[in-house]
Amino acid sequence: MNNQQTLQHQLKQAGSKIRRLLLLLNRYKEAYTIQGALLQLSELASHISDMADFYPAIHKMVSEQLHAENFYVVLYDSATENYRLQYFSDEKDQQLIASVPTSAFSRGLTGYVARQQKPLLCDEQQFQDLVESGEIQAQGSPSAHWMGIPLWRADKVIGVMAIQSYDSKYRYNEQDLKLFSSIGAHTVIALDRVRSRELLESTVKERTQQLLQINDSLQKEIKERIHGEQLQAALYKISELTASSQDMQTFYKAIHKVLCSLMAAENCYIALLDAEQTKLTFPFYVDQYSPAARDRPLSRGFTEYVIRCAEARLINSEQATALVEHGEIRRGMSGLNQPSRHSSSWLGAPLKIEQKVIGVIAVQSYESDYQYSEQELTILRFVSQHIAVAIQRKLTAEKQKLHQEELERKVFESTRELRQTNLFLRLQVEERKKAEQKLFYDANHDVLTGLANRQMFLQQLKQQFALNKRQPQTGMALLFLDLDRFKLINDTLGHHIGDAFLVESSKRLQSTVREHDLAARFGGDEFVVMLLNLQSQQDAEEIAQRIIEKFRQPYLLDSHTVQSGVSIGIAPYQPDYHHADAMLRDADAAMYHAKALGRGRYAVFQPGMRDQMLKALNSN
């Protein structure tokens, strides 16, 4: 094999690798688009709690990915075969839909997709064939192209989501259908999450209202059953204890004393949930037959039973036996090694802050001839609310006190350190400014060539694209450049010559574009240029030709003379672009077309190039 054949073979291998890389790039772009859509769906499900806001948000998200000005969602009940329209946005039939019964969807493309349980791309001819075959009935304004997918929950179709275009120039493809199907699959998950949260919020509101009504009723009952003066005095005492400067153990003893003035509370304890709500602590425990209980994980004791119920409970021996039989509780949860003596009557109330249980206060009697009554249950239920607030405030005050002391200590130490390091910090400020500037530059520029890197270019492209959307009169185009023979140069002469080749190429590129244009290294031997303030497409072509002429000139690299060239794809800005990535994709397709024509030239993007590139890549 002579040198020419070897070179041809190497060029063929390089072309094959480039095609595989382009295929992988397109697959990455497709996966990136789908991942972005799913992330948006996850955010919608996390933040939206009202179904009235959910579907418009889904529509907006789909429109950002696809041509979806006309979009609707219909839910389907397979048991009753009923269709329910959830959302409908259509440029032609928006007013008409109000007078159309939902059953009409069963006779159209929507019902066809639900029956077939498969996604569908349907153009005008396919639509006419389905009508003539009797599969569907023609309804509404005819569309140029229609795309619909079934919505699945488990193994059942629960609805159909569809978009349609009245513009014959715009047609959906299999890639659009794949993206739309992925969005639809995760839309059902998001829909269920939003519905669950909406139901939960409704249930919480309803339960809160019920608790408020119960509380009002209980307060009226308390006023009728107990002496108001005695209870009011106890509440004042509890309130005063919160502001006292005594330690927590003294505070709990004072609470116990107040409780003893209202009922028989010789045996009393306070149990609190820890921050993770997995463990019980007993900051206060007084019992005539056992020492203080030890901290323990949540289990099935009387205390946990009250926490689960979130309501005060009066439990006598018979009720305790029944709860044990039903598995609600287990006796002997004190955590002691010695056998526990069971109470004959137990009274416990949850300690709540903003309807959240933080612990339990309980009293118990071991005498069979003494049983707590409903009146004492009512008293404890009422008093527990004020005790919970007092405990919470006292604990907060203690934490604030400790925090203040710790803060003062840290401030003192920090002040001393700051005095010692003040001069050093002044010097560090300047060094840090320089470092930050360098970090910013390094983060946004290619290390080898000094051009803008991919991240910076994409950020600037999105900003300029958004500006062009608002001011389309400002001309804009993208150039996608691929250096010829780079792999051959790199493999033959070494990586250091390859790097020098890339540096010289970047200098030539920078010298041919205008000051307000942005040139960047996109990766490997690929470069991109964003041309701004163009008067016509001819301007972009002239700049591309200048670049080609510049790159045709020989390279002198470390005593080696190298010939190269560049293939350029041009994507002028068009109003029908929905996002910046589409321009970049089309510039890439045009570059691929230019390379296929023989390299060392440019090509302006035409719609057929994208399909041509995909076919070429798929064939490889």
C-alpha positions in Angstrom: 0.0 0.0 0.0 1.6 3.3 -1.1 1.5 6.6 0.8 -1.5 7.9 -1.1 -3.5 4.8 -0.3 -2.5 5.0 3.4 -3.5 8.6 3.5 -6.9 7.8 1.9 -7.4 4.9 4.4 -6.6 7.2 7.3 -8.9 9.9 6.0 -11.6 7.3 5.6 -11.1 6.1 9.2 -11.1 9.7 10.4 -14.4 10.4 8.6 -15.9 7.3 10.1 -14.9 8.4 13.6 -16.3 11.9 13.0 -19.6 10.4 11.8 -19.8 8.2 15.0 -19.0 11.3 17.1 -21.7 13.3 15.4 -24.2 10.4 16.0 -23.2 10.3 19.7 -23.5 14.1 19.8 -27.0 14.0 18.4 -28.0 11.3 20.9 -26.6 13.3 23.7 -28.6 16.4 22.6 -31.7 14.3 22.4 -31.1 12.9 25.9 -30.3 16.4 27.2 -33.6 17.7 25.8 -35.6 14.9 27.4 -33.8 15.3 30.7 -34.4 19.0 30.7 -38.1 18.4 30.1 -38.3 15.8 32.9 -36.6 18.2 35.3 -39.1 20.9 34.5 -41.9 18.4 35.1 -40.4 17.4 38.5 -40.2 21.1 39.5 -43.9 21.6 38.4 -45.0 18.7 40.6 -43.0 20.1 43.5 -44.3 23.6 43.4 -47.8 23.6 42.0 -50.6 22.5 44.3 -53.6 23.7 42.3 -54.8 21.7 39.3 -56.0 24.9 37.6 -52.4 26.0 37.3 -50.9 22.5 36.5 -52.1 22.1 32.9 -51.2 25.6 31.7 -47.7 25.0 33.2 -47.5 21.7 31.3 -48.5 23.4 28.1 -45.9 26.1 28.6 -43.2 23.5 29.2 -44.2 21.4 26.1 -44.2 24.6 24.0 -40.6 25.3 25.0 -39.6 21.9 23.6 -42.0 21.4 20.6 -44.2 23.3 18.2 -47.3 23.2 20.6 -49.4 26.3 20.2 -52.4 23.9 19.9 -52.4 21.5 22.9 -55.0 19.6 24.9 -55.3 16.9 27.5 -58.2 14.5 27.8 -58.6 11.9 30.6 -60.2 8.6 29.9 -62.0 6.1 32.3 -61.7 2.6 30.8 -64.4 1.3 33.1 -67.1 3.7 31.9 -65.5 4.7 28.6 -66.0 8.3 29.5 -63.8 11.1 28.3 -63.2 14.3 30.4 -61.5 17.3 28.9 -58.9 18.7 31.3 -57.2 21.4 29.2 -57.7 22.8 25.7 -55.8 25.5 23.9 -56.4 25.9 20.2 -56.0 28.8 17.8 -59.0 27.9 15.7 -61.5 25.9 17.9 -61.0 27.6 21.3 -64.5 29.1 21.2 -66.2 26.0 19.7 -64.9 23.5 22.3 -67.4 24.9 25.0 -70.3 23.6 23.0 -68.8 20.2 22.2 -69.7 17.3 24.5 -66.8 15.3 25.9 -68.1 12.2 24.4 -67.2 13.5 21.0 -63.5 12.8 21.7 -64.3 9.1 21.6 -65.1 9.4 17.9 -62.0 11.4 16.9 -58.2 10.9 16.9 -58.3 11.1 20.7 -60.5 8.0 21.0 -58.5 6.2 18.3 -55.3 6.6 20.3 -57.0 5.5 23.5 -58.3 2.4 21.8 -55.1 1.5 20.0 -53.0 2.4 23.1 -50.2 3.6 20.9 -48.7 7.0 20.0 -49.8 8.4 16.7 -48.4 10.8 14.1 -51.1 11.7 11.6 -50.9 13.9 8.5 -53.8 15.0 6.3 -53.7 11.8 4.1 -53.6 9.5 7.1 -56.5 11.4 8.7 -58.6 11.0 5.5 -57.8 7.3 5.3 -59.0 6.8 9.0 -62.2 8.7 8.2 -62.9 6.7 5.1 -62.2 3.4 6.9 -64.7 4.4 9.7 -62.1 4.4 12.4 -62.8 8.0 13.3 -65.2 10.9 12.4 -63.9 14.2 11.2 -64.3 16.9 13.9 -63.3 20.5 14.3 -60.9 22.4 12.0 -58.7 20.1 10.0 -55.0 20.2 11.0 -52.0 19.8 8.8 -50.3 17.4 11.3 -51.4 15.8 14.5 -49.4 14.1 17.2 -51.0 12.3 20.2 -49.8 9.9 22.9 -51.7 7.7 25.4 -51.2 8.5 29.1 -50.6 5.4 31.2 -51.0 4.7 34.9 -49.6 1.2 35.6 -51.0 -0.9 32.8 -54.1 1.2 32.0 -54.6 4.1 29.6 -56.0 7.0 31.6 -56.0 9.7 28.9 -54.6 11.2 25.8 -52.3 14.2 25.4 -52.0 15.8 21.9 -50.6 18.7 19.9 -51.5 19.7 16.4 -50.3 22.1 13.7 -52.4 24.0 11.2 -49.3 25.0 9.3 -48.5 22.6 6.5 -44.9 23.7 6.6 -44.4 22.2 10.1 -44.5 18.5 10.6 -43.7 16.4 13.6 -41.2 13.6 13.3 -40.3 10.4 15.2 -37.8 12.3 17.4 -40.6 14.8 18.4 -42.9 11.8 19.2 -40.2 10.2 21.3 -39.7 13.5 23.3 -43.5 14.0 23.6 -44.0 10.4 24.8 -41.3 10.8 27.5 -43.0 14.0 28.7 -46.4 12.2 28.7 -45.1 9.3 30.8 -43.8 11.6 33.5 -46.8 14.0 33.2 -49.0 11.3 34.8 -46.5 11.0 37.7 -46.5 14.7 38.2 -50.3 14.8 37.9 -50.7 12.2 40.6 -48.3 14.2 42.9 -50.2 17.5 42.4 -53.5 15.8 43.0 -52.2 14.1 46.1 -50.9 17.3 47.5 -54.1 19.2 46.6 -56.1 16.5 48.4 -53.8 16.5 51.4 -54.0 20.3 51.7 -57.8 20.1 51.5 -57.8 17.3 54.1 -55.5 19.3 56.4 -57.6 22.4 56.1 -60.7 20.4 56.8 -59.1 18.7 59.8 -57.8 22.0 61.1 -61.3 23.4 60.9 -62.7 20.4 62.7 -60.0 20.8 65.5 -60.9 24.5 65.8 -64.5 23.6 66.2 -63.7 20.8 68.8 -61.5 23.3 70.7 -64.3 25.8 70.9 -66.7 23.2 72.1 -64.2 21.9 74.7 -63.5 25.4 76.0 -67.3 25.9 76.5 -67.5 22.6 78.3 -64.6 23.5 80.6 -66.2 26.7 81.6 -69.3 24.7 82.7 -67.5 22.0 84.6 -64.6 23.6 86.5 -64.1 26.6 88.6 -62.9 29.3 86.2 -60.9 31.2 88.8 -58.8 28.2 89.8 -58.0 27.3 86.2 -57.3 30.9 85.2 -54.9 31.2 88.1 -53.1 28.0 87.0 -52.7 29.4 83.4 -51.3 32.6 84.7 -48.8 30.7 86.8 -47.7 28.7 83.7 -47.4 31.9 81.7 -45.2 33.4 84.4 -43.0 30.4 84.6 -42.0 30.9 80.9 -40.5 34.3 81.7 -38.7 33.1 84.8 -34.9 32.7 84.9 -34.9 29.3 86.7 -33.3 26.3 85.1 -35.3 23.7 83.1 -35.5 21.1 86.0 -36.9 23.8 88.3 -39.3 24.9 85.6 -40.6 21.4 85.1 -41.1 21.0 88.9 -43.1 24.2 89.0 -45.3 23.0 86.1 -45.9 19.8 88.1 -46.9 21.8 91.1 -49.4 23.8 89.1 -50.9 20.5 87.7 -51.2 19.1 91.2 -53.4 22.1 92.1 -55.9 21.0 89.5 -55.9 17.2 89.8 -54.3 14.2 91.4 -50.9 14.2 89.7 -48.4 12.6 92.2 -47.3 10.3 89.4 -46.5 12.5 86.4 -44.1 12.7 83.6 -43.3 14.8 80.5 -42.0 13.0 77.3 -40.6 15.0 74.4 -39.9 13.9 70.8 -36.3 14.5 69.6 -35.6 16.5 66.5 -35.8 13.5 64.2 -39.0 12.3 65.9 -37.6 8.8 66.3 -36.9 8.9 70.0 -38.5 9.9 73.3 -36.7 11.8 76.0 -38.1 12.2 79.6 -36.9 15.6 81.0 -39.3 15.2 83.9 -40.4 12.0 85.6 -41.9 11.5 89.0 -43.3 8.1 90.0 -44.0 6.5 93.4 -43.0 3.0 92.3 -40.2 3.5 89.7 -37.1 5.7 89.1 -37.0 8.1 86.1 -37.5 6.5 82.7 -34.6 6.3 80.3 -34.6 7.7 76.8 -35.9 5.2 74.3 -36.8 4.8 70.6 -40.4 5.2 69.6 -42.3 1.9 70.3 -45.9 0.9 71.3 -46.3 2.5 74.7 -49.2 4.6 76.0 -47.1 7.7 75.2 -46.7 6.7 71.6 -50.4 5.9 71.4 -51.3 9.5 72.3 -48.7 10.8 69.8 -50.2 8.7 67.0 -53.8 9.7 67.9 -52.7 13.4 68.5 -55.5 13.6 71.0 -55.8 13.3 74.8 -56.7 9.8 76.1 -58.1 8.4 79.3 -57.2 4.7 79.6 -58.4 2.4 82.4 -57.4 -1.2 83.0 -60.1 -2.6 80.7 -59.3 -0.2 77.9 -55.6 -1.0 78.3 -56.3 -4.7 77.9 -58.3 -4.1 74.8 -55.5 -1.9 73.3 -53.0 -4.6 74.0 -55.2 -7.3 72.3 -55.5 -5.0 69.2 -51.7 -4.5 69.1 -52.0 -0.7 69.7 -49.8 -0.8 72.8 -47.5 -3.0 74.8 -47.2 -2.8 78.6 -43.9 -2.2 80.4 -42.3 0.4 78.2 -40.5 2.2 81.0 -37.1 0.8 79.8 -36.4 -0.6 83.3 -34.9 -4.0 83.9 -37.2 -4.6 86.9 -40.8 -5.7 86.4 -43.2 -2.7 85.9 -46.2 -2.1 88.0 -49.2 -1.3 85.8 -51.3 1.7 86.4 -55.0 1.3 87.0 -55.9 4.6 85.4 -53.7 6.6 82.9 -54.3 10.1 81.6 -52.2 11.6 78.8 -52.5 14.6 76.5 -50.3 15.6 73.5 -48.2 18.7 73.7 -48.9 20.6 70.4 -47.2 23.6 68.8 -49.1 24.8 65.7 -51.0 21.5 65.5 -47.7 19.5 65.6 -47.2 17.1 68.4 -43.8 17.7 70.2 -44.4 15.4 73.2 -46.9 14.2 75.9 -47.7 15.1 79.4 -49.2 12.2 81.5 -50.4 11.4 85.0 -51.3 7.9 86.3 -52.8 6.2 89.3 -51.9 2.8 90.7 -54.8 2.7 93.2 -57.7 0.6 91.9 -60.2 2.6 93.9 -59.2 5.9 92.1 -60.0 6.4 88.5 -59.5 9.6 86.5 -62.7 11.1 85.1 -63.8 12.8 81.9 -63.6 16.1 83.8 -59.9 15.6 84.5 -59.4 14.6 80.9 -60.9 17.9 79.8 -58.7 19.8 82.2 -55.5 18.1 81.1 -56.5 18.5 77.5 -56.9 22.2 77.9 -53.9 22.8 80.2 -51.7 20.8 77.9 -52.0 23.4 75.2 -50.6 26.1 77.5 -48.0 23.8 79.0 -46.8 23.0 75.4 -46.4 26.7 74.6 -44.6 27.3 77.9 -42.2 24.4 77.4 -41.5 25.4 73.8 -40.8 29.0 74.9 -38.6 27.9 77.8 -36.6 25.6 75.6 -36.3 28.3 73.0 -35.1 30.8 75.6 -32.6 28.3 76.9 -31.3 27.7 73.4 -31.1 31.4 72.8 -29.3 31.9 76.1 -26.7 29.2 75.2 -26.5 30.6 71.7 -26.0 34.1 73.0 -23.2 33.0 75.4 -21.5 31.0 72.6 -21.9 33.9 70.2 -20.4 36.4 72.7 -17.5 34.0 73.2 -17.0 33.7 69.4 -17.3 37.4 68.9 -14.6 38.0 71.6 -12.3 35.5 70.0 -13.1 36.7 66.5 -12.5 40.3 67.4 -9.1 39.4 68.9 -8.2 37.4 65.7 -9.5 40.2 63.5 -7.3 42.7 65.1 -4.3 40.4 64.5 -5.1 39.6 60.9 -6.5 42.9 59.7 -3.4 43.9 57.9 -3.0 40.4 56.4 -6.7 40.6 55.1 -6.1 43.9 53.4 -3.3 42.3 51.3 -5.5 39.2 50.8 -8.4 41.3 49.4 -6.3 42.4 46.5 -4.9 39.0 45.8 -8.4 37.5 46.0 -9.7 40.0 43.5 -7.0 39.0 41.1 -7.7 35.4 41.7 -11.4 35.8 41.2 -10.8 37.6 37.9 -8.5 34.8 36.8 -11.0 32.1 37.9 -13.7 33.9 36.0 -11.5 34.1 32.9 -10.4 30.5 33.2 -14.0 29.3 33.7 -15.2 31.0 30.5 -12.2 30.6 28.1 -10.5 27.7 26.5 -7.1 27.0 28.2 -5.3 26.2 25.0 -6.5 28.8 22.6 -7.7 31.6 24.9 -11.0 31.7 22.9 -14.4 31.6 24.7 -15.2 28.1 25.8 -18.4 26.1 25.2 -20.0 27.2 28.4 -19.5 30.9 27.8 -20.6 30.6 24.1 -23.8 28.8 24.9 -24.6 31.4 27.6 -24.0 34.3 25.2 -25.9 32.5 22.4 -29.0 32.1 24.6 -28.9 35.8 25.6 -28.5 37.0 22.1 -31.1 34.6 20.8 -33.6 36.0 23.3 -32.7 39.6 22.2 -33.3 38.6 18.5 -36.7 37.2 19.5 -37.6 40.7 20.7 -35.8 42.6 18.0 -35.7 40.4 14.9 -34.4 43.3 12.8 -30.9 42.8 14.3 -29.3 40.3 11.9 -27.6 37.2 13.4 -26.0 34.0 12.2 -24.0 31.0 13.5 -20.9 29.6 11.9 -19.9 26.0 12.8 -16.3 25.2 11.8 -14.5 21.9 11.6 -10.7 21.9 10.8 -9.6 19.6 8.1 -6.8 17.1 8.6 -6.5 17.8 12.3 -6.4 14.2 13.4 -3.8 13.4 10.7 -1.6 16.2 11.9 -2.0 15.3 15.5 -1.4 11.6 15.0 1.5 12.1 12.6 3.5 15.0 14.0 2.5 14.6 17.7 0.2 16.3 20.2 2.4 19.3 20.7 2.2 20.1 17.0 -1.5 19.4 17.1 -1.9 21.9 20.0 0.2 24.5 18.1 -2.0 23.9 15.1 -5.1 24.6 17.2 -3.6 27.8 18.7 -2.6 29.1 15.2 -6.0 28.3 13.9 -7.7 30.2 16.7 -5.5 33.2 15.9 -6.5 33.1 12.3 -10.1 32.8 13.2 -9.9 35.7 15.6 -8.2 37.9 13.0 -11.0 37.3 10.4 -14.1 38.0 12.5 -15.3 41.5 13.6 -14.8 42.9 17.1 -18.5 42.5 18.2 -18.6 38.8 16.9 -17.9 36.0 19.3 -15.6 33.2 18.4 -15.3 30.1 20.6 -13.6 26.7 20.7 -16.5 24.2 20.9 -14.4 21.1 21.5 -11.6 19.2 19.8 -11.1 20.8 16.4 -14.6 22.4 16.3 -15.0 26.1 16.5 -18.1 28.3 16.4 -18.7 31.9 15.6 -21.7 34.1 16.5 -22.1 36.9 14.0 -24.1 39.9 15.1 -25.5 43.0 13.4 -25.6 41.5 10.0 -27.3 43.4 7.2 -28.0 40.3 5.1 -27.1 36.7 4.7 -24.5 37.7 2.2 -22.5 39.3 5.1 -22.2 35.9 6.8 -21.1 34.2 3.6 -18.4 36.8 3.0 -17.0 36.3 6.5 -17.1 32.5 6.0 -15.2 32.8 2.7 -12.6 35.1 4.4 -12.1 32.4 7.1 -11.7 29.7 4.4 -9.1 31.7 2.6 -7.2 32.4 5.8 -7.1 28.7 6.8 -5.9 27.6 3.3 -2.6 29.4 3.9 0.2 27.0 4.9 1.0 26.6 8.6 4.6 26.8 9.8 4.6 24.7 13.1 8.0 24.0 14.8 9.8 23.8 11.4 7.0 21.7 9.9 4.9 23.2 7.0 1.3 21.9 7.2 -1.6 22.4 4.8 -5.1 22.4 6.2 -8.5 23.9 5.6 -11.8 24.3 7.2 -15.5 23.3 6.5 -18.1 25.8 7.6 -21.8 25.5 8.2 -23.9 28.7 8.3 -27.2 28.9 10.1 -28.8 32.4 9.7 -31.4 33.4 12.3 -35.0 32.7 11.3 -38.1 33.9 13.2 -39.4 30.3 13.4 -36.6 29.2 15.6 -38.0 28.5 19.1 -34.7 28.0 20.9 -31.0 28.7 20.4 -30.0 25.0 20.4 -31.9 24.6 17.1 -29.7 27.2 15.4 -26.6 25.5 16.7 -27.9 22.1 15.5 -28.7 23.5 12.0 -25.2 25.1 11.7 -23.7 21.7 12.6 -25.9 20.0 9.9 -24.8 22.6 7.3 -21.1 22.1 8.3 -21.6 18.3 7.9 -23.1 19.0 4.4 -20.1 21.2 3.4 -17.7 18.5 4.5 -19.6 15.9 2.5 -19.3 18.2 -0.6 -15.5 18.1 -0.4 -14.4 20.2 2.6 -12.7 23.6 2.4 -16.0 25.3 1.7 -19.1 26.6 3.4 -22.8 25.7 3.1 -25.8 27.6 4.2 -28.4 25.5 6.1 -31.4 24.2 4.2 -34.2 22.2 5.9 -33.2 19.0 4.0 -29.7 19.0 5.4 -30.8 17.9 8.9 -32.5 14.8 7.5 -29.6 14.1 5.2 -27.2 14.2 8.1 -29.4 11.9 10.2 -29.7 9.4 7.4 -26.0 9.4 6.8 -25.3 8.9 10.5 -27.9 6.1 10.8 -26.5 4.3 7.8 -23.2 4.2 9.6 
